[in-house]
């Protein structure tokens, strides 16, 4: 998840706004995307029969027909019982109202044929969570900055929008985790670079990175480490335009792009132009996870976690990751309010 330096705000709404801005993830870094490459991503089950994007060579169906390929489950008795015991009351009876965002593939985006249907890994997870609780999935397209107040005020039951668990957010929200927050390095498919996992691997390289992001912080610290060790440090390169960054990589003006793995992995599955050569946790050197966020203390997160553990055990979770080339972000269990990224 990408992390931005928060602006100063006053009052409760300002604090919520700052919480929303911190960790806006791949969702906010759409200007730094490489044209990607495959490395064997499993895209069977994208729900496509050859329409939409699939017809243009993409392994992903970006049309509303993709919904038909979503995995489904029956209600999970333990989760339903836990929800009932918690006393939680949904915004609408019989429904789970989930705040989600129309960002970029593969996390969450609008179908290209109707500009209304939310698609991606997060809507798939939302569908499974709702079904596991015995509720009807009711997604709401919400701007990133608006979900904190929406969940706090009871307008939404939960948010599933690539939200990183942080200690600051845990003051106001409960979390049930469902993905690791992962960053990755992408290079051209024919590059001689085959591994970037530590500081000396970027020595002398020109690396595209987003300004003010957590990955920039990691990269610059690696450059400093190289310099202290007497190695060529490397150079950070900044682009605001997606196409310009991709062209720079393709033409050899830069050596790599460092950004959220979800973006690199998706692009890597669309064509053969790039490959992923290394991943890091987004909270490096800390561990960061993505979670379903609910209002603090209402009991929903515990029931959601039971559903998530059920789909992890029974395979539907892996089906979602396979549908969107996010296998590197898998977790083995859902944790309720694990240690989050430290306070600023």
C-alpha positions, 0 to 999 in steps of 0.5 A: 500500500502506498503511503502519502505524507498527510496534510494537517487537518482540524477536528474529527473529520480532519483526523479521519481524512488524514487516516484515509490519505495515509496508505492510499496504496496502488489505488493512488499510484495509477500514474506509475504503471509498467506495461506488464508481463506474464510469468505464468499467471493463472487467469483461468476463471476470469469469467470471460468467454472472449468478450471485452478485453479478452478479445483484445488479447488481455487475459482479463475480462474487464466487462460486466460479464466478469461477475459471472466468474466470481466464486460463491459460497453458502453461509458459514454457520459459525460466522452467522452465529458470531454475527448474531451473538455480536448484536451487529445490525446491518445498515439495511436488513439482510444486506452487507453494505460495503464501501469500495472504490473505482480505482484501477485493475486488479483491485477494484474498478468499473466495468468498461462496458457499463461504467457501473459494475464494480469488478476486481479482487476486492469486490470478489472478496466482498461478495464472498464475505457477504454470502458467508455472513448470510447477507446480500452483497451491496457494494457502494462506489465511494471516493477514497477520502469518504469511507472513514466518515461513512463507516464511522457514521453507519452509512456503510457496514464495512470498507473493502478497498485495499486499506492497510492496517495501521495503529492509527486507524485501529483507534477508530476501526476494527480490521479482519485481514485478507491480503499482504501489502506487497510491493514489487520491482518490474523490469523489461522481460528481456532484461538481464536483471533477474532479482531485486531483493536488497540494497546492492541489487539496485546499485547503479540502477535507474528506478521509477518510483512514486514521489512521497510513497512508502516505496520511495522511502525504501528505495532511498534508504537502499541508495543511502546504504549503497553509498555508505558501502562504497557502491554506486547508489542508484537513481530514483526517477519520477514520472506523473504519466503512466505511458511515459514511465512505461516508455522509459522502461521499454526504451531502456532509459530506466532499469526498473519500476518499483510500485505496488505489486498488484499493479505490476502483477496485473500488468505482467499478466496482460502482455509479455513486455515486463517481468517481476523480479522481486517483492517486498512487504509494503511496510518494510521493514515492518509487516503490513496487511490489507484488511476489511475495516469496520466500525470499532467495537461493533463485532462485525470484524470477528464474524468477517474473519471467520468467513475469510478463514473459511474461504482460505481453507476451502479454496475460494480465496485462492480462486480470487487471487488467481483470477486477478494475478495476486498470488504473491499477496496471499495470507494463510489466515485472517487476523483481527486487529493485528499489529499495524504500521507504526504511528507517524 
